[in-house]
Amino acid sequence: MASRRVEAAFAGQSVELGTTTTKPPTNGTNGHNHQTTKNGINSSSPRQASPGKTTVLAIGRAVPTNTTKNDGLADHYIEQFQLQDPIVQAKLRRLCETTTVKTRYMVVNKEILDEHPDFLVEGAATVSQRLAITGEAVTQLGLEAATAAIKEWGRPVSEITHLVYVSSSEIRLPGGDLYLSQLLGLRPDVNRVMLYMLGCYGGASGIRVAKDLAENNPGSRVLLITSECTLIGYKCLSPDRPYDLVGAALFGDGAAAMVMGADPIPVLERPFFELDWAGQSFIPNTSKTIDGRLSEEGISFRLGRELPKLIETNVQGFCDPLLKRIGGLAYNDIFWAVHPGGPAILNAVEKQLELAPQKLEAARQVLRDYGNISSSTCIYVLDYMRQHSLKLKEANGGVNTEPEWGLLLAFGPGVTIEGSLLRNLC
């Protein structure tokens, strides 16, 4: 029965190849490996990949067809969950507006809820049923995103040597990495890594692990897949669990995939980004700020109000050493691919680093278009940025006018800051 319900959620699904664009960052670059003008804009040769450094060779995305609009969503939830408390109603309406999310894509649909009315009963033991549906859903999403990335890459699937799979939405043995390997037709000796339950920084962790694999295995090609489904945490809204209201207004479902490898083959492969460095750091004594627990009714989260302030206080200490690696550029001289955990997170980063508003426009646009898709979201931001870079390059006679250097940042349980130092090679 689970298969039929999941298939209904994906009926008519079309895989996205990153066709949506957004406004660009407008400041300059430091001119690494090419001539620059006074304002730092590339004026001569195209940017070349550095020997031995991991590059992003393709990106794919996929979402369910079930679309959720935040406009009017509060009234829907109030009716569905019979929320009588006027304070709760007002808070939910305010959250649906202040998250800035316009559209999300969800696996959960009327058919699933009609089949499982207990999903909306507080305390009901439904984790087994949720995991059965979610496991199939994240596999389907991951398959579609990976198929899109491999198609864009343009080389045989047999050339994939490593698979990194990231999800905070499923728990099973064997994991989604095996199912995806078989469905994609990867070689039986493909080297697989699973990263489970990392939350919103999982995509950035997957990029770091893929980078290490690519650079320590010459000639390798790594397929990174992130896939998330909110059904595991979809439950009756309760005033006793205020974060449920945030989740109802903010999170969506979706998958992303990237093909990555060092030393791209001329003509056969086209690199978009290069990873110079990747790493993470946790903020001491903050393990309870983001707290997630799996119980008989699914996953429940608690999010501390102090999270935006913690990020604001600590983000500069994470970023400063990275800018020293590239000659001490100013924050507004680089591009920013920041995981849009919510508008408060983006506002905290923007405020602390004194970023020009356009620097986080790609992240804000992804948040508007998809909501927070946990591990997948930072890859969506990268895809938005590369599509706009390519569009600008075409408009400027083949010259890449975007900043060459940039930072990818994501935040999650720990509290953990995960990031990568990137070059734009578009």
C-alpha positions in Angstrom: 0.0 0.0 0.0 2.9 2.4 0.8 4.1 2.1 -2.8 0.8 3.2 -4.3 0.5 6.2 -2.0 4.0 7.3 -2.6 3.6 6.9 -6.4 0.5 9.1 -6.2 2.6 11.8 -4.5 5.0 11.7 -7.4 2.6 11.3 -10.3 3.7 13.4 -13.3 6.9 14.4 -11.5 9.3 16.4 -13.7 12.9 16.6 -12.6 14.4 20.1 -12.4 17.7 20.8 -13.8 18.1 24.1 -12.1 16.4 26.4 -14.5 15.3 29.0 -11.9 17.5 32.1 -11.6 18.0 34.8 -9.1 19.7 38.1 -8.6 23.5 38.1 -8.5 26.0 39.3 -6.0 27.5 42.3 -7.6 30.9 42.9 -6.0 34.3 41.9 -7.4 36.8 39.1 -7.1 40.5 39.0 -6.3 41.6 37.9 -9.7 43.1 34.5 -8.9 44.8 33.0 -12.0 43.6 35.8 -14.3 43.9 39.5 -15.0 41.4 41.8 -13.3 40.2 45.4 -13.6 40.4 47.8 -10.7 37.1 46.7 -9.3 38.2 43.1 -9.4 36.1 41.9 -12.3 37.5 39.3 -14.6 38.5 40.9 -17.9 40.4 38.3 -19.8 40.9 34.6 -19.6 38.3 32.1 -18.3 38.7 30.6 -14.8 40.5 27.3 -14.8 40.2 24.5 -12.3 43.2 24.0 -10.1 45.0 20.6 -10.4 44.0 18.2 -7.7 41.1 20.3 -6.4 37.5 18.9 -6.3 35.1 20.5 -8.7 31.3 20.4 -9.1 30.6 18.9 -12.5 26.8 18.7 -12.4 23.8 19.5 -10.2 20.3 18.0 -10.2 17.2 18.7 -8.2 13.8 17.0 -7.6 10.6 17.8 -5.7 7.2 16.1 -5.2 4.4 17.4 -7.3 2.2 18.2 -4.3 2.5 22.0 -3.9 1.8 23.9 -0.7 1.3 27.6 -0.8 1.8 29.5 2.5 -0.9 32.0 1.6 -3.9 30.7 3.4 -2.0 27.8 4.9 -2.7 29.0 8.5 -6.5 28.7 8.0 -6.0 25.2 6.5 -4.1 24.1 9.6 -6.5 25.7 12.0 -9.3 23.8 10.4 -7.4 20.5 9.9 -6.1 20.3 13.5 -9.1 22.1 15.1 -6.9 24.7 16.8 -9.3 26.6 19.1 -6.7 28.7 21.0 -6.8 32.2 19.5 -3.2 32.8 20.6 -2.0 29.7 18.8 -4.1 30.8 15.7 -2.5 34.2 15.7 1.0 32.8 16.1 0.5 30.4 13.3 -0.7 33.1 11.0 2.2 35.3 11.9 4.7 32.5 11.3 3.2 31.6 7.9 3.9 35.2 6.9 7.2 36.0 8.6 9.0 32.8 7.3 8.9 34.6 3.9 8.1 31.1 2.3 5.7 31.3 -0.6 5.8 27.7 -2.0 6.8 24.3 -0.7 6.6 20.8 -2.1 5.4 18.0 0.1 5.1 14.2 -0.1 2.2 14.1 2.4 -1.1 14.5 0.7 -4.8 13.8 1.3 -4.6 10.2 0.3 -1.8 9.5 2.8 -3.7 11.3 5.6 -7.0 9.5 4.7 -5.1 6.2 4.8 -3.5 7.0 8.1 -5.8 9.3 10.3 -3.6 8.4 13.3 -0.9 10.7 11.8 -3.0 13.6 13.1 -3.6 12.0 16.5 -1.3 13.4 19.2 0.8 10.7 20.8 -0.3 7.9 18.3 2.4 5.3 17.7 2.8 5.7 14.0 6.6 5.8 13.5 6.7 2.5 11.6 4.1 3.6 9.1 5.8 7.0 8.6 9.2 5.4 8.0 7.8 3.0 5.5 6.3 5.8 3.4 9.3 8.1 3.9 11.8 5.5 2.9 10.2 5.1 -0.5 9.7 8.8 -0.9 13.3 9.8 -0.3 14.5 7.1 -2.5 12.2 8.3 -5.4 13.3 11.9 -4.9 17.0 11.0 -4.7 16.7 8.8 -7.8 15.2 11.7 -9.8 17.7 14.3 -8.6 20.6 11.9 -9.3 19.3 11.0 -12.7 19.1 14.7 -13.6 22.7 15.3 -12.4 24.1 12.3 -14.2 22.3 13.3 -17.4 23.8 16.8 -17.1 27.3 15.4 -16.4 27.0 13.4 -19.7 29.3 10.5 -18.8 28.4 6.8 -18.2 27.0 6.0 -14.8 29.6 3.2 -14.6 32.2 6.0 -14.1 30.8 6.9 -10.7 33.2 5.4 -8.2 31.8 6.8 -4.9 28.3 7.6 -3.5 27.7 9.9 -0.5 24.0 9.7 0.6 22.6 12.2 3.1 19.2 12.2 4.8 17.6 13.1 8.2 14.3 11.6 7.1 14.7 7.8 7.2 16.1 5.0 9.3 16.5 1.5 7.8 19.1 -1.2 7.1 20.2 -1.4 4.4 20.0 2.4 3.9 19.0 4.5 1.0 22.6 4.4 -0.4 22.1 0.8 -1.4 18.7 1.2 -2.9 19.8 4.2 -4.9 23.0 2.4 -6.1 20.8 -0.4 -7.5 18.2 1.8 -9.0 20.8 4.1 -10.7 22.7 1.1 -12.0 25.9 2.0 -10.2 28.7 -0.6 -10.1 28.5 -3.2 -7.3 31.9 -2.1 -6.1 30.9 1.6 -5.8 32.2 2.9 -2.5 29.2 4.1 -0.4 28.9 6.5 2.6 25.7 7.2 4.5 25.3 10.4 6.6 22.2 10.2 8.7 20.5 12.6 11.1 22.7 15.7 10.6 19.8 18.0 10.0 20.3 21.3 8.1 24.1 21.1 7.8 24.0 17.6 6.3 24.3 18.8 2.7 27.4 20.8 3.6 28.9 17.8 5.4 28.2 15.7 2.3 30.1 18.2 0.2 33.0 18.0 2.6 33.1 14.2 2.6 32.8 14.1 -1.2 35.7 16.5 -1.5 37.9 14.3 0.7 37.0 11.2 -1.3 37.6 12.9 -4.7 41.0 14.3 -3.7 42.3 11.2 -2.0 41.2 8.8 -4.9 42.7 10.1 -8.1 40.4 9.7 -11.1 37.3 9.1 -8.9 33.9 10.6 -9.6 31.7 11.1 -6.5 27.9 11.2 -6.6 26.4 13.2 -3.7 22.7 12.7 -3.0 20.7 14.5 -0.4 17.0 13.6 0.1 14.5 14.8 2.7 10.8 14.3 3.5 9.0 16.0 6.4 6.4 13.2 6.9 8.5 11.7 9.7 7.8 14.9 11.7 4.4 15.8 10.4 2.0 15.8 13.3 -0.9 17.5 15.0 0.0 21.0 15.9 0.0 21.7 19.6 0.4 24.8 21.7 2.6 22.7 24.1 5.1 22.2 21.2 5.6 25.7 19.7 8.3 24.6 17.3 5.7 22.4 15.6 4.2 25.7 14.4 7.5 26.8 13.0 8.0 23.5 11.2 4.5 23.6 9.7 5.3 27.1 8.2 8.9 26.5 7.1 10.0 23.0 6.0 9.5 21.3 2.7 10.5 18.1 0.8 13.1 17.7 -1.9 16.3 16.1 -3.1 19.5 17.3 -4.6 22.5 15.7 -6.3 25.9 16.7 -7.5 28.6 14.9 -9.5 32.0 15.9 -8.1 35.6 15.1 -9.0 39.1 16.5 -9.4 40.9 17.3 -12.6 37.9 17.6 -15.0 38.4 16.0 -18.4 38.5 18.7 -21.1 35.5 18.7 -23.5 33.9 15.8 -21.6 33.4 17.6 -18.3 32.4 21.2 -17.4 33.3 22.4 -13.8 31.0 25.0 -12.2 32.5 25.4 -8.8 35.9 24.4 -7.2 36.2 23.5 -3.5 39.4 25.0 -2.0 38.6 24.0 1.6 35.8 22.4 3.6 35.3 21.9 7.4 33.1 22.4 10.4 33.1 23.6 14.0 30.7 23.3 16.9 29.8 25.9 19.4 30.5 24.5 22.9 27.7 24.0 25.3 24.9 24.3 22.8 23.9 20.7 22.3 20.4 21.4 23.5 19.7 24.4 21.4 18.6 22.2 18.5 17.2 19.0 20.0 15.5 16.2 17.9 14.1 13.0 19.3 12.7 10.0 17.6 9.7 8.5 19.4 6.7 6.3 18.7 4.9 9.2 16.9 7.8 10.3 14.8 10.5 12.9 15.2 9.9 15.9 17.5 12.2 19.0 17.5 12.9 21.8 19.9 14.6 24.9 18.7 16.0 27.4 21.2 15.2 31.0 20.7 18.9 31.8 21.2 19.9 30.1 17.9 20.0 33.2 15.6 22.0 35.1 18.3 24.5 32.2 18.6 25.1 32.1 14.9 25.4 35.9 14.8 28.0 35.8 17.6 30.1 32.9 16.2 29.9 33.1 12.4 32.6 35.7 11.9 35.1 33.5 13.9 34.4 30.7 11.5 34.7 32.9 8.3 37.7 35.1 9.1 40.4 32.5 8.8 38.9 31.4 5.4 39.2 34.9 4.0 42.8 35.0 5.0 43.4 31.9 2.8 42.4 34.1 -0.2 44.4 37.2 0.6 42.1 38.9 3.1 39.2 39.8 0.8 36.4 41.8 2.3 33.1 40.0 3.0 31.3 42.0 0.3 34.0 41.0 -2.3 32.9 37.4 -2.3 29.7 35.4 -3.0 27.7 33.8 -0.3 25.8 30.5 -0.5 24.1 30.3 2.9 21.7 27.6 4.0 18.4 29.5 4.5 17.3 27.8 7.7 14.9 30.7 8.1 14.9 34.5 7.7 16.2 35.0 11.3 19.3 33.0 10.4 19.9 34.9 7.2 19.4 38.2 9.0 21.9 37.2 11.7 24.6 36.4 9.1 23.9 39.5 7.1 24.0 41.8 10.2 27.1 40.4 11.8 29.2 40.4 8.5 27.6 43.7 7.3 26.7 42.1 4.0 25.1 44.0 1.2 21.5 42.9 0.8 22.0 41.3 -2.6 24.7 38.9 -1.1 22.1 36.6 0.4 19.5 37.0 -2.4 20.0 33.5 -3.7 19.4 32.0 -0.3 16.3 34.2 0.3 14.9 33.2 -3.1 15.3 29.5 -2.4 13.6 30.0 0.9 10.7 31.7 -0.9 10.5 29.0 -3.6 11.0 25.8 -1.6 11.2 26.6 2.2 13.8 24.9 4.3 14.6 21.4 2.7 17.1 20.6 5.4 20.3 19.0 3.9 19.2 19.7 0.3 18.8 23.4 0.6 22.4 24.6 0.3 22.8 22.7 -3.0 19.6 24.5 -4.3 21.3 27.8 -3.4 24.5 26.8 -5.3 22.3 25.8 -8.3 20.5 29.1 -8.3 23.9 30.9 -8.2 25.5 29.0 -11.0 22.5 29.4 -13.3 22.6 33.2 -12.8 26.4 33.2 -13.3 25.9 31.4 -16.6 23.1 33.8 -17.7 25.3 36.8 -16.9 28.3 35.3 -18.6 26.2 34.8 -21.8 25.0 38.4 -21.6 28.6 39.7 -21.1 30.1 38.0 -24.2 31.4 34.9 -22.4 33.1 36.8 -19.5 32.3 35.7 -16.0 31.6 39.0 -14.1 30.7 37.3 -10.8 33.0 37.2 -7.7 35.5 34.4 -8.1 35.6 33.4 -4.4 32.8 32.6 -2.1 31.7 30.8 1.0 29.0 28.1 1.5 27.7 28.0 5.1 25.1 25.8 6.8 24.0 25.5 10.5 22.5 22.7 12.5 22.5 20.6 15.6 25.5 20.9 17.8 25.3 23.9 17.3 27.4 23.1 14.2 28.7 25.5 11.6 29.7 23.7 8.4 31.2 25.4 5.4 33.2 25.4 2.2 35.5 27.9 0.5 34.6 27.9 -3.2 35.7 29.3 -6.5 33.1 30.2 -9.2 34.3 28.6 -12.5 31.2 29.3 -14.5 
